[in-house]
Amino acid sequence: MTIPKPGVPVRGSRTGRPVMALLDLLGRRTALRILWELSRADHALTFRALQSAAETNPALLNTRLKELRLSGLVSRHADGYRLSAKGLELLKLLAPLVDWANEWATDPR
């Protein structure tokens, strides 16, 4: 398993620019869904609760959680998984994209 890191070539980029590393990480199957489910929870989610919420299989969830933890976006606690400070910061930055998508969805064109 290769975890995307800034400065290291990633899928779609030989340069390893930070934004390309982030897009590679977030573009992996279920990665955004995991972040989304953790952002909606008002408490830590256990592995099983997160598996059910993200509608994914245990092997894939385990792989994505490891990648997201090593990337600093998710943290593991005794009671389950939570977004880290970096993960919360990222989701705040993605909020305008969510707003744009909601507006786009109601565009009559």
C-alpha positions as semicolon CSV with decimal commas, in nm:
position;residue;x (nm);y (nm);z (nm)
1;M;0,000;0,000;0,000
2;T;0,142;0,334;-0,105
3;I;0,011;0,634;0,082
4;P;0,011;0,958;-0,119
5;K;0,259;1,208;0,021
6;P;0,350;1,556;-0,100
7;G;0,680;1,556;-0,287
8;V;0,644;1,195;-0,400
9;P;0,496;1,109;-0,742
10;V;0,135;0,993;-0,717
11;R;-0,131;0,864;-0,956
12;G;-0,175;1,121;-1,229
13;S;0,130;1,330;-1,135
14;R;0,500;1,277;-1,168
15;T;0,570;1,591;-0,966
16;G;0,415;1,491;-0,635
17;R;0,270;1,838;-0,586
18;P;0,083;1,856;-0,255
19;V;-0,255;1,914;-0,419
20;M;-0,205;1,609;-0,642
21;A;-0,116;1,394;-0,341
22;L;-0,431;1,516;-0,164
23;L;-0,650;1,450;-0,468
24;D;-0,501;1,101;-0,500
25;L;-0,577;1,028;-0,134
26;L;-0,930;1,170;-0,145
27;G;-1,002;1,004;-0,479
28;R;-0,952;0,657;-0,341
29;R;-1,264;0,450;-0,309
30;T;-1,462;0,533;0,008
31;A;-1,204;0,783;0,143
32;L;-1,437;1,082;0,114
33;R;-1,729;0,875;0,242
34;I;-1,533;0,785;0,554
35;L;-1,444;1,150;0,616
36;W;-1,807;1,249;0,554
37;E;-1,944;0,993;0,800
38;L;-1,692;1,094;1,066
39;S;-1,781;1,461;1,014
40;R;-2,150;1,390;1,073
41;A;-2,096;1,197;1,395
42;D;-2,104;1,384;1,726
43;H;-1,891;1,111;1,885
44;A;-1,624;0,862;1,784
45;L;-1,739;0,583;1,555
46;T;-1,636;0,225;1,616
47;F;-1,503;0,024;1,325
48;R;-1,837;-0,157;1,287
49;A;-2,042;0,162;1,306
50;L;-1,818;0,324;1,047
51;Q;-1,836;0,015;0,826
52;S;-2,215;0,026;0,837
53;A;-2,235;0,402;0,779
54;A;-1,985;0,398;0,492
55;E;-2,141;0,085;0,342
56;T;-1,807;-0,081;0,273
57;N;-1,633;-0,407;0,341
58;P;-1,397;-0,450;0,638
59;A;-1,078;-0,499;0,433
60;L;-1,127;-0,179;0,233
61;L;-1,229;0,018;0,541
62;N;-0,921;-0,102;0,727
63;T;-0,696;0,002;0,437
64;R;-0,855;0,348;0,402
65;L;-0,850;0,412;0,776
66;K;-0,481;0,328;0,784
67;E;-0,412;0,566;0,495
68;L;-0,622;0,843;0,648
69;R;-0,459;0,795;0,990
70;L;-0,107;0,799;0,847
71;S;-0,199;1,110;0,648
72;G;-0,308;1,281;0,969
73;L;-0,676;1,324;0,877
74;V;-0,825;1,062;1,110
75;S;-0,728;0,963;1,462
76;R;-0,802;0,646;1,654
77;H;-0,916;0,659;2,015
78;A;-1,020;0,400;2,269
79;D;-1,386;0,458;2,176
80;G;-1,337;0,460;1,797
81;Y;-1,235;0,688;1,512
82;R;-1,264;1,065;1,483
83;L;-1,149;1,333;1,248
84;S;-0,820;1,482;1,360
85;A;-0,765;1,857;1,376
86;K;-0,623;1,836;1,021
87;G;-0,928;1,639;0,908
88;L;-1,164;1,898;1,056
89;E;-0,964;2,174;0,888
90;L;-0,988;1,997;0,553
91;L;-1,365;1,956;0,581
92;K;-1,407;2,327;0,660
93;L;-1,213;2,403;0,343
94;L;-1,437;2,168;0,144
95;A;-1,757;2,334;0,272
96;P;-1,766;2,589;-0,015
97;L;-1,745;2,299;-0,260
98;V;-2,048;2,141;-0,092
99;D;-2,233;2,474;-0,120
100;W;-2,141;2,501;-0,487
101;A;-2,257;2,143;-0,554
102;N;-2,592;2,209;-0,384
103;E;-2,641;2,519;-0,596
104;W;-2,538;2,329;-0,908
105;A;-2,792;2,058;-0,827
106;T;-3,076;2,311;-0,835
107;D;-2,962;2,483;-1,155
108;P;-3,245;2,435;-1,412
109;R;-3,004;2,397;-1,707
